């Protein structure tokens, strides 16, 4: 799966978007009496043309992922340029989360730091173990959660070091 498609799917899933709604509608049309043979044959033909067709996403159903309150919103997403299954998710009020299986499960990797509010996250394009985090919310709502600088991990998010801008808020 391409890195761009992976990112799009991650964002859609994080907001609970139903990816198989169109698939369900097409299946209903395909099973209409009198048209089943032609419609099903066309659907099968289209499926063979694209590896990202209906059958690929048929098992995905609408589900809520993560908190639904303002504090739980995703503000940034970084995908490892060398392994598209590894993502880092920055949240406005919930730290940084990591997945190593393309979004099936997430693990918090920033819980031991002073700041819980994150504005951005990025992965070094030359060394996937180096991850940078800018703390502090960068999208003010009705309140602002301050940060305490820029953090760097050199072990893929296992440990972090504040590398500056501690007083920047």
N, C-alpha and C positions, 0 to 999 in steps of 0.2 A: 504494500500500500504506500502511496507516495506520502512524503512528509506533509504536504499541504492538505491532502485529504484526511490524514491522521489528525491534524490540528483541528480541522473543521468538525470532524466527528467528535473529538473531545469536547469542544465548545458546545455542540448541539446536545451531547449527552449530559453535560454539566447543567444545562438548563431544562432537562427533562423533555426534550423535543422527541416526538414520535417519528422515528425514521421509517417505519413500515406502513404508514398511513396510505401512501400511494400504492404500495404493494397490495394492501387489502382491497382497495378499490379496483385495481386491475384484476385481481383474482375473482372478485364478484362478477365483473364483466365477462371474464373468460368462462365462467360456469353458467352463463345465461343459456337457457334451452334454445336449441336451434342454431346457435352460433358457437357452441363449445369447441368444435373441431377446428374451425378457422382461427378463432381467437387464441386457443391454446397453442396451435402450431406457430402463430406469429409471436407469441410470448416466448416460446422455447427458442425460436430463431433469434430473438433479441437477447435472450439470456446467453446464448453461445457467443454473441458478438462482444459482450462486455463481462469481464470478471467481477464487476461491481454491480451486477444486476439484482433483480428482485430476490433471487434465491440466496444471495450472499447475506442480505440484511433481513430476511424473512423472520428470523427468530428474535429480532430486537423489538421490544415492546416499550410503551411509555412507562417510565419510572422516574421517581425523584432521586436525585443524587445530591448529597450535601445539604447544607442548611438553606432554608428559603428566605431568611431574613436579610436585610440590607447588609449586616455585618459579614455574611458568608459569601459575598460575591467574589467571583474570580476576576482579578485585575490584570493578570499577565500569564502567559504560557510560554515555556521554552522547551523545545524538543532537541534532544541530543542529535547533533548533525551526523553522528556515526552509527547511531542505533535508534531508529524511529520508534522503538517500543518504550524508550525512556523519556519521560516528560517531567517537568517541574511546574507546579501550579502555584502562583502567588495569589494570596487572598487578602482582601482589604482588612479583615479582622481575625484571621485564623492561621497566620503563619505561611509556611511553604510545605507543599505536599509533593510526593514523588511517586511515580508509577514506573515499574519496569516491565509491565505487560500490556502496554498500549491502552491503559485506562480501565482495565478490569478491576484492579484494586489500587488503592492509594495508601501511602504511609506518611505521617507527618515527620518532617526532617528538621524543623526549626524550633521545636517546642522548648528547647533548653536555652534559648536566647532571651535577652531583655525585651526585645521588641516583638510584638505579635502582628503589627500592622505592616503590610508589605506593599510597596508601590511597583516594583519590577523585579524580574528574574531573567537571567540569561546564562547560557552555557558557552564556554570558550570554544570557538570553532576549531581550534587546533588541539585542544586537550579536553576531552569530555568529562574528565574528573573535576575540572575547575568550573565552579558555579559561582556566579555573582548575584547578590541580592541587595536591592536598595530598599531600606526600611522606611516606613512612613507612608501613609496613604496619599496617593497623588490625584485622587478624584473626590474632592470634598462633597459630601452630601449635606446633612444638617449638622454634622459634627465632624471633627477631624481627629484622627488618631495619629499622634506624632511618632516619628521614628528616631532611631539613635545612630544613624550612619549607614555605611556600606559594609556588607559582609562578604567574605570570600571563603569558599570551601575548596580544598584541593583533593578531597577524597570522595567526591560524588554526593556530598550532602551529609556525610556521617559526622563531621565536625565543622565548626564555623569560627572565623576570627573576624572581629570588627576591625576594618582596615582604614577607617577614617570617617570624617564628617559627623562625629558623635554629637556635636551641638547644633547640627543643622535643622533638627526637628522635621 
